[in-house]
Amino acid sequence: MIQVESVRQQENLHLSVLCGEEGLTREIKKADLNRPGLELAGCIEFFDPDRIQIFGGGEMHFLYEKGDDPSVEEILAKIFNSAVPCAIITNDLPATDDMIEKARTNHVPLLRTSLSTTRFYKRIYEFLEHYFSPSTLVHGTLVDILGMGVLLLGDSGVGKSECALELVSKGHSLVADDVVRVVCLGDRILNGSCPHLIRHYIEVRGLGIVDLSKLYGIRAIRKEKSIDLVITLQDWKPETYVERVGIDRQLYELLGVELPHLTIPVKPGRNISTIVEVGARDQRLKLLGINSAMEFNDRLMKMTAGSSSEMAGTIH
């Protein structure tokens, strides 16, 4: 849960408090929002008191015209008498005297924003969705390669940070090193970011902690990125099975979402950053419907079938 005060402090929401400051410690329990147009019109049966109530232009003009109606006053009293976290007026519209009175009486924060209803709705929902969505911390490194979010996993010391550093030197961007905060948005999209304390920093064994934004400029870092591909780096072992053709599709499950997965063996002499970059490029082609491994396999099968036919003809 999150308090109303935390929402009020978000600068991009442009919120100011009209009354009910003592209620800013109220807790918001869900990301869902409500515009109480139907409630004001009399349909109060399905009213959810756990949602933030947003009064847009339609609701406010209805109150300006019908606010003196006893039935409307009764419904407004029910809204503010409930456990709503807060009520927010958009478009910088003035609150009615009845709204202010009921908000003060019930210690419900009444806020106002200069943003339009559509823009405000989008911004506050994105903020609340990030907060309430399932999340986890992953030990790994997240890089942006040509618009593809690539999550590098592997044992400590396998070379994830060094690989990311070389990718940055090639013009790609670092999102997070060592600790990646992953949030599941909309049940299907995984968004990765870096904890504020270590943002822009990367640990390179032998050098220590370096700030990539100062070494390579602001283009070298990104605040967040959706995760499109997972690559596990592992020490090379002769007995370990390694995919040679690439037909078998590997998946990695994270927060209930399955992502394309590659396993890359690491040993001296292999340019891991280039292999990771090629893996990201190849994944982009697959998203466009181009699968090099399958195309090669089809070509091989056709050639084999043709050779078998020629051999059968020779025998006959």
RATAGI-V857804 format. One record per residue. N is the residue number from 1. SS is DSSP state (2 for helix, 1 for strand, 0 for the rest). Layout:
n->N ss->SS
n->N ss->SS
This chain:
n->1 ss->0
n->2 ss->1
n->3 ss->1
n->4 ss->2
n->5 ss->2
n->6 ss->2
n->7 ss->2
n->8 ss->2
n->9 ss->0
n->10 ss->0
n->11 ss->2
n->12 ss->2
n->13 ss->2
n->14 ss->0
n->15 ss->1
n->16 ss->1
n->17 ss->1
n->18 ss->1
n->19 ss->1
n->20 ss->0
n->21 ss->2
n->22 ss->2
n->23 ss->2
n->24 ss->0
n->25 ss->0
n->26 ss->0
n->27 ss->1
n->28 ss->1
n->29 ss->0
n->30 ss->0
n->31 ss->0
n->32 ss->0
n->33 ss->1
n->34 ss->1
n->35 ss->0
n->36 ss->0
n->37 ss->2
n->38 ss->2
n->39 ss->2
n->40 ss->2
n->41 ss->0
n->42 ss->0
n->43 ss->0
n->44 ss->0
n->45 ss->0
n->46 ss->0
n->47 ss->0
n->48 ss->0
n->49 ss->0
n->50 ss->0
n->51 ss->0
n->52 ss->1
n->53 ss->1
n->54 ss->1
n->55 ss->1
n->56 ss->0
n->57 ss->2
n->58 ss->2
n->59 ss->2
n->60 ss->2
n->61 ss->2
n->62 ss->2
n->63 ss->2
n->64 ss->2
n->65 ss->2
n->66 ss->2
n->67 ss->0
n->68 ss->0
n->69 ss->0
n->70 ss->2
n->71 ss->2
n->72 ss->2
n->73 ss->2
n->74 ss->2
n->75 ss->2
n->76 ss->2
n->77 ss->2
n->78 ss->2
n->79 ss->2
n->80 ss->2
n->81 ss->2
n->82 ss->0
n->83 ss->0
n->84 ss->0
n->85 ss->0
n->86 ss->1
n->87 ss->1
n->88 ss->1
n->89 ss->1
n->90 ss->0
n->91 ss->0
n->92 ss->0
n->93 ss->0
n->94 ss->0
n->95 ss->0
n->96 ss->0
n->97 ss->2
n->98 ss->2
n->99 ss->2
n->100 ss->2
n->101 ss->2
n->102 ss->2
n->103 ss->2
n->104 ss->2
n->105 ss->2
n->106 ss->0
n->107 ss->0
n->108 ss->0
n->109 ss->1
n->110 ss->1
n->111 ss->1
n->112 ss->1
n->113 ss->1
n->114 ss->0
n->115 ss->0
n->116 ss->0
n->117 ss->2
n->118 ss->2
n->119 ss->2
n->120 ss->2
n->121 ss->2
n->122 ss->2
n->123 ss->2
n->124 ss->2
n->125 ss->2
n->126 ss->2
n->127 ss->2
n->128 ss->2
n->129 ss->2
n->130 ss->2
n->131 ss->2
n->132 ss->2
n->133 ss->0
n->134 ss->0
n->135 ss->1
n->136 ss->1
n->137 ss->1
n->138 ss->1
n->139 ss->1
n->140 ss->1
n->141 ss->1
n->142 ss->1
n->143 ss->1
n->144 ss->1
n->145 ss->1
n->146 ss->0
n->147 ss->0
n->148 ss->1
n->149 ss->1
n->150 ss->1
n->151 ss->1
n->152 ss->1
n->153 ss->1
n->154 ss->1
n->155 ss->0
n->156 ss->0
n->157 ss->0
n->158 ss->0
n->159 ss->0
n->160 ss->2
n->161 ss->2
n->162 ss->2
n->163 ss->2
n->164 ss->2
n->165 ss->2
n->166 ss->2
n->167 ss->2
n->168 ss->2
n->169 ss->2
n->170 ss->0
n->171 ss->0
n->172 ss->0
n->173 ss->1
n->174 ss->1
n->175 ss->1
n->176 ss->1
n->177 ss->1
n->178 ss->1
n->179 ss->1
n->180 ss->1
n->181 ss->1
n->182 ss->1
n->183 ss->1
n->184 ss->1
n->185 ss->1
n->186 ss->0
n->187 ss->0
n->188 ss->0
n->189 ss->1
n->190 ss->1
n->191 ss->1
n->192 ss->1
n->193 ss->1
n->194 ss->0
n->195 ss->0
n->196 ss->2
n->197 ss->2
n->198 ss->2
n->199 ss->0
n->200 ss->0
n->201 ss->1
n->202 ss->1
n->203 ss->1
n->204 ss->1
n->205 ss->0
n->206 ss->0
n->207 ss->0
n->208 ss->1
n->209 ss->1
n->210 ss->1
n->211 ss->1
n->212 ss->2
n->213 ss->2
n->214 ss->2
n->215 ss->2
n->216 ss->2
n->217 ss->0
n->218 ss->2
n->219 ss->2
n->220 ss->2
n->221 ss->1
n->222 ss->0
n->223 ss->0
n->224 ss->1
n->225 ss->1
n->226 ss->1
n->227 ss->0
n->228 ss->0
n->229 ss->1
n->230 ss->1
n->231 ss->1
n->232 ss->1
n->233 ss->1
n->234 ss->1
n->235 ss->1
n->236 ss->0
n->237 ss->0
n->238 ss->0
n->239 ss->0
n->240 ss->0
n->241 ss->0
n->242 ss->0
n->243 ss->0
n->244 ss->0
n->245 ss->0
n->246 ss->0
n->247 ss->0
n->248 ss->0
n->249 ss->0
n->250 ss->0
n->251 ss->1
n->252 ss->1
n->253 ss->1
n->254 ss->1
n->255 ss->0
n->256 ss->0
n->257 ss->1
n->258 ss->1
n->259 ss->1
n->260 ss->1
n->261 ss->1
n->262 ss->1
n->263 ss->1
n->264 ss->1
n->265 ss->1
n->266 ss->1
n->267 ss->0
n->268 ss->0
n->269 ss->0
n->270 ss->0
n->271 ss->0
n->272 ss->2
n->273 ss->2
n->274 ss->2
n->275 ss->2
n->276 ss->2
n->277 ss->2
n->278 ss->2
n->279 ss->2
n->280 ss->2
n->281 ss->2
n->282 ss->2
n->283 ss->2
n->284 ss->2
n->285 ss->2
n->286 ss->2
n->287 ss->2
n->288 ss->0
n->289 ss->0
n->290 ss->0
n->291 ss->0
n->292 ss->2
n->293 ss->2
n->294 ss->2
n->295 ss->2
n->296 ss->2
n->297 ss->2
n->298 ss->2
n->299 ss->2
n->300 ss->2
n->301 ss->2
n->302 ss->2
n->303 ss->2
n->304 ss->2
n->305 ss->2
n->306 ss->2
n->307 ss->2
n->308 ss->2
n->309 ss->2
n->310 ss->2
n->311 ss->2
n->312 ss->2
n->313 ss->2
n->314 ss->2
n->315 ss->2
n->316 ss->0
